Amino acid sequence: MFYKDPQSFYRSSALDGFGWLEHGFGTCHSPDFTGDERLATVRQIHSDICAAARGRTGLIGEGDAVLENVPGHLAGVKTADCLPILLVDEEHRAVAAVHAGWRGTVSGIVRAAIGKMLEEFGTRPAHIHAAIGPGIGKCCYEVGPEVAVQFGATGRAKIDLAEENRRLMIEAGVPGAQIQTAGLCTMCSVEDFHSYRRDKERAGRMLSVVGVR
């Protein structure tokens, strides 16, 4: 289950079980954490590139996933229809924030982040807990043939990005029972979320963060 906290961040009840963890999925009304001195982000390019922060903060490079295990630091990604996915290694107390739009999903960014966590922290997929935050839902995400074919569909089709990323994580070894999905559509929920598809260039961005306290 996901719920909204007093700061207007959505939180995962499953991730709340880790007392050492800080996390939140941003909304239109969340405080702006962009300048937070604890935060590491990347210039997002819809890729499968992952950046390990290793205690660095600010803009640490380009890619679509940020990894961290240094206490007191946050990894963050910005979204406005793409999925924010937070990965938590309960064994090594390490985390990753992942930005997954359709291009990142096709390129396997969440799978790459799991592999990078193994390389950086010794993370075993069986010990990962994942939360897939608010993003455009299948209800609203109709794509043309050139995108649909990337997901094995023909003609115009509706794509379920959350389910596609869930499948990628399970294939990588993350237990399905340890993956929680918000089920909140950014395009439908005008009051809560920015949506690029709905608002085009006027759309803002929402910051989702995860870190070790």
C-alpha positions as CSV (number, residue, x, y, z in Angstrom):
1,M,0.0,0.0,0.0
2,F,1.1,3.6,-0.7
3,Y,-0.1,6.5,1.3
4,K,0.5,10.3,1.4
5,D,2.5,11.7,4.4
6,P,2.1,15.2,5.9
7,Q,4.7,16.6,3.5
8,S,2.6,15.4,0.5
9,F,5.1,12.7,-0.4
10,Y,3.8,9.3,-1.2
11,R,5.4,6.5,0.8
12,S,5.5,2.7,0.4
13,S,4.2,0.9,3.5
14,A,6.6,-2.0,2.6
15,L,9.7,0.2,2.7
16,D,8.5,1.8,5.9
17,G,9.4,-1.5,7.6
18,F,13.1,-0.5,7.4
19,G,13.8,1.9,10.2
20,W,17.2,2.9,8.7
21,L,15.6,4.0,5.4
22,E,14.4,7.4,4.2
23,H,12.2,7.5,1.1
24,G,9.4,9.4,-0.6
25,F,7.7,9.8,-4.0
26,G,7.1,13.5,-4.9
27,T,3.8,15.1,-5.9
28,C,2.8,18.5,-7.2
29,H,2.7,19.7,-3.5
30,S,5.9,18.2,-2.1
31,P,8.6,20.5,-0.8
32,D,11.4,21.2,-3.3
33,F,14.3,19.0,-2.3
34,T,16.4,19.8,-5.4
35,G,18.9,22.0,-3.5
36,D,19.2,19.7,-0.5
37,E,22.8,19.3,0.3
38,R,22.3,15.5,0.9
39,L,21.0,14.8,-2.5
40,A,22.7,13.2,-5.5
41,T,21.0,13.3,-9.0
42,V,21.9,12.8,-12.6
43,R,21.0,14.5,-15.9
44,Q,18.5,12.0,-17.1
45,I,18.8,10.8,-20.7
46,H,16.5,7.8,-21.0
47,S,19.3,5.2,-20.9
48,D,20.5,2.2,-19.0
49,I,23.4,4.1,-17.4
50,C,23.7,3.9,-13.6
51,A,25.8,6.3,-11.5
52,A,27.2,5.4,-8.0
53,A,27.2,8.5,-5.8
54,R,29.7,7.2,-3.2
55,G,29.0,10.2,-1.0
56,R,29.0,12.8,-3.7
57,T,26.1,15.2,-3.9
58,G,24.6,17.5,-6.5
59,L,24.5,16.6,-10.2
60,I,27.0,13.7,-10.4
61,G,26.8,12.9,-14.1
62,E,24.3,11.6,-16.6
63,G,22.2,8.5,-16.6
64,D,19.0,7.2,-15.2
65,A,19.8,5.5,-11.9
66,V,21.6,6.8,-8.8
67,L,23.1,4.4,-6.2
68,E,24.1,5.2,-2.7
69,N,25.0,3.5,0.6
70,V,26.5,6.4,2.6
71,P,24.4,7.3,5.7
72,G,22.9,10.7,5.6
73,H,22.8,10.9,1.8
74,L,19.9,10.7,-0.7
75,A,19.7,9.4,-4.2
76,G,17.0,11.0,-6.4
77,V,15.3,11.0,-9.8
78,K,12.8,13.4,-11.4
79,T,9.7,12.3,-13.2
80,A,6.5,13.5,-14.9
81,D,4.9,10.3,-16.3
82,C,8.0,8.1,-16.3
83,L,8.2,5.7,-13.4
84,P,10.3,6.4,-10.3
85,I,11.5,3.0,-8.9
86,L,13.3,2.8,-5.5
87,L,15.5,-0.3,-4.8
88,V,16.5,-1.2,-1.3
89,D,19.1,-3.8,-0.3
90,E,18.1,-4.8,3.2
91,E,21.3,-6.9,3.7
92,H,23.9,-4.2,2.9
93,R,21.8,-1.1,3.6
94,A,22.2,0.2,0.1
95,V,19.7,1.9,-2.3
96,A,19.1,3.0,-5.8
97,A,16.7,5.5,-7.4
98,V,15.7,4.6,-10.9
99,H,14.0,6.7,-13.7
100,A,12.2,4.4,-16.1
101,G,10.3,5.8,-19.1
102,W,9.6,3.7,-22.1
103,R,13.1,4.0,-23.5
104,G,14.7,3.2,-20.2
105,T,12.3,0.3,-19.7
106,V,13.2,-1.2,-23.2
107,S,16.9,-0.7,-22.4
108,G,16.5,-2.4,-19.1
109,I,17.5,0.4,-16.7
110,V,16.1,-1.3,-13.6
111,R,17.9,-4.5,-14.5
112,A,21.1,-2.5,-15.0
113,A,20.6,-0.8,-11.6
114,I,20.3,-4.2,-9.9
115,G,23.5,-5.4,-11.6
116,K,25.3,-2.2,-10.6
117,M,24.2,-2.7,-7.0
118,L,25.8,-6.1,-7.1
119,E,29.0,-4.6,-8.4
120,E,29.1,-1.7,-6.0
121,F,27.7,-3.3,-2.8
122,G,27.5,-7.0,-3.3
123,T,23.7,-6.8,-3.4
124,R,21.9,-10.1,-4.0
125,P,18.6,-9.7,-5.9
126,A,16.8,-11.9,-3.4
127,H,17.5,-9.2,-0.8
128,I,16.1,-6.3,-2.8
129,H,12.8,-4.7,-1.9
130,A,11.4,-2.5,-4.6
131,A,8.7,0.2,-4.8
132,I,7.4,1.4,-8.2
133,G,6.0,4.9,-7.7
134,P,3.4,7.0,-9.5
135,G,3.7,7.1,-13.3
136,I,1.5,7.1,-16.3
137,G,-0.8,4.1,-16.1
138,K,-1.9,1.6,-18.8
139,C,-5.3,3.4,-18.6
140,C,-3.7,6.5,-20.3
141,Y,-0.5,5.3,-22.0
142,E,-1.5,4.6,-25.6
143,V,1.5,4.6,-27.9
144,G,2.1,4.4,-31.7
145,P,3.3,1.3,-33.6
146,E,6.9,2.4,-33.5
147,V,6.9,2.3,-29.6
148,A,4.4,-0.6,-29.3
149,V,6.7,-2.9,-31.3
150,Q,9.4,-2.4,-28.7
151,F,7.1,-4.2,-26.2
152,G,6.1,-7.0,-28.6
153,A,2.8,-5.4,-29.6
154,T,1.5,-4.3,-33.0
155,G,-0.3,-1.2,-34.1
156,R,-1.4,1.3,-31.5
157,A,-1.3,-0.3,-28.0
158,K,-1.6,0.6,-24.4
159,I,1.6,-0.1,-22.4
160,D,1.8,-1.0,-18.7
161,L,5.2,0.4,-17.8
162,A,4.9,-0.7,-14.1
163,E,4.2,-4.3,-15.1
164,E,7.0,-4.3,-17.6
165,N,9.5,-3.2,-15.0
166,R,8.1,-5.6,-12.4
167,R,8.7,-8.4,-14.9
168,L,12.3,-7.2,-15.5
169,M,12.9,-7.2,-11.7
170,I,11.5,-10.7,-11.3
171,E,13.6,-12.0,-14.2
172,A,16.7,-10.4,-12.5
173,G,15.9,-12.4,-9.3
174,V,13.9,-10.0,-7.1
175,P,11.0,-11.9,-5.5
176,G,7.7,-10.8,-6.7
177,A,6.4,-10.5,-3.1
178,Q,9.1,-7.9,-2.5
179,I,7.9,-5.5,-5.3
180,Q,5.2,-3.0,-4.4
181,T,3.5,-0.9,-7.0
182,A,1.7,2.3,-6.3
183,G,-1.0,1.9,-9.0
184,L,-1.3,5.7,-9.2
185,C,-1.6,7.3,-12.7
186,T,0.1,10.7,-13.1
187,M,-2.1,11.6,-16.0
188,C,-5.4,10.7,-14.3
189,S,-4.6,12.4,-11.0
190,V,-4.6,16.1,-12.0
191,E,-4.6,17.3,-8.3
192,D,-1.6,15.3,-7.2
193,F,0.9,14.8,-10.1
194,H,2.6,16.6,-12.9
195,S,2.2,14.8,-16.3
196,Y,4.2,15.6,-19.4
197,R,1.7,13.9,-21.6
198,R,-1.2,15.9,-20.2
199,D,0.5,19.3,-19.7
200,K,3.4,19.2,-22.3
201,E,6.1,21.9,-21.8
202,R,4.1,23.4,-18.9
203,A,4.6,20.2,-16.8
204,G,6.7,20.4,-13.7
205,R,8.8,17.6,-12.4
206,M,8.4,15.5,-9.2
207,L,11.4,14.3,-7.2
208,S,11.5,10.9,-5.6
209,V,14.3,10.1,-3.1
210,V,15.7,7.2,-1.2
211,G,18.6,7.0,1.3
212,V,20.2,5.5,4.4
213,R,19.6,7.5,7.5
